[in-house]
Amino acid sequence: MLEDIKLLAHKYPDSMIVDTIGVSELGRNIPVIRIGKADAKYNVLLQGAIHGREHMTAWCLMAMVDYWLDNGIEQLGDICWHIIPMINPD
């Protein structure tokens, strides 16, 4: 997932920002992807992989990010998307 995030950040450098919202119990970084303006009127949070071995939700969110950026979702208005593909990387 981290490699996929790096690839997307390289592919869409002007459309997304990657940050870390904290670390897991075992010390792994928890990344967040932001699409849209930080001062947007609306903020939407999407998170996946809340429990261990729920990797499918992380895959779905990563596919959504790629599809959205490929189709220009960041230009859809006054919305800032915050996507946490894997809230529990342990």
C-alpha positions as CSV (number, residue, x, y, z in Angstrom):
1,M,0.0,0.0,0.0
2,L,2.8,2.4,0.8
3,E,4.4,1.8,-2.5
4,D,1.1,2.4,-4.3
5,I,0.7,5.7,-2.4
6,K,4.2,6.7,-3.6
7,L,3.3,5.8,-7.2
8,L,0.1,7.8,-7.0
9,A,1.8,10.8,-5.5
10,H,4.4,10.6,-8.3
11,K,1.7,10.2,-11.0
12,Y,-0.5,13.0,-9.6
13,P,1.9,15.4,-7.9
14,D,-0.5,18.5,-8.2
15,S,-3.7,16.7,-7.2
16,M,-2.9,14.9,-3.9
17,I,-1.0,15.4,-0.7
18,V,0.2,12.5,1.4
19,D,0.7,13.0,5.1
20,T,1.0,10.8,8.2
21,I,-1.8,11.1,10.9
22,G,0.1,9.1,13.5
23,V,1.8,5.7,14.2
24,S,0.3,2.4,15.0
25,E,0.8,0.4,18.2
26,L,3.8,-1.4,16.5
27,G,5.3,1.9,15.2
28,R,4.1,1.9,11.6
29,N,3.1,5.2,10.0
30,I,-0.6,5.7,9.2
31,P,-0.8,7.6,5.9
32,V,-3.6,9.9,4.9
33,I,-4.2,11.0,1.3
34,R,-5.8,14.5,0.8
35,I,-7.5,15.4,-2.5
36,G,-8.8,18.9,-2.8
37,K,-8.3,22.2,-1.2
38,A,-7.4,22.3,2.5
39,D,-9.8,25.2,3.0
40,A,-12.7,23.5,1.2
41,K,-16.2,24.1,2.5
42,Y,-16.8,20.4,2.9
43,N,-14.5,17.7,4.2
44,V,-15.1,14.0,3.7
45,L,-13.2,11.3,5.6
46,L,-12.9,7.7,4.1
47,Q,-11.1,5.1,6.1
48,G,-10.4,1.4,5.6
49,A,-8.8,-1.6,7.2
50,I,-10.0,-0.7,10.6
51,H,-9.5,-4.2,12.0
52,G,-6.7,-6.6,11.3
53,R,-6.9,-8.7,8.1
54,E,-9.4,-6.3,6.5
55,H,-7.1,-5.6,3.6
56,M,-9.8,-5.5,1.0
57,T,-11.1,-2.1,2.1
58,A,-7.6,-0.6,1.7
59,W,-7.4,-2.0,-1.8
60,C,-10.8,-0.6,-2.7
61,L,-9.8,2.9,-1.4
62,M,-6.5,2.9,-3.2
63,A,-8.4,1.9,-6.5
64,M,-10.9,4.7,-5.8
65,V,-8.1,7.3,-5.4
66,D,-6.5,6.2,-8.6
67,Y,-9.8,6.3,-10.5
68,W,-10.8,9.6,-9.0
69,L,-7.6,11.3,-9.8
70,D,-7.5,9.9,-13.3
71,N,-10.9,11.4,-13.9
72,G,-10.4,14.8,-12.2
73,I,-12.4,14.5,-9.0
74,E,-10.3,17.2,-7.4
75,Q,-12.0,19.7,-9.8
76,L,-15.5,18.7,-8.7
77,G,-16.1,21.6,-6.3
78,D,-15.6,22.7,-2.7
79,I,-14.8,19.3,-1.3
80,C,-11.6,18.1,0.4
81,W,-11.3,14.3,0.6
82,H,-9.3,12.7,3.4
83,I,-8.6,9.1,2.6
84,I,-7.0,6.8,5.2
85,P,-6.6,3.5,3.3
86,M,-5.4,1.5,6.4
87,I,-6.1,2.9,9.8
88,N,-4.7,-0.3,11.4
89,P,-1.5,-1.4,9.6
90,D,-0.7,-3.9,12.4
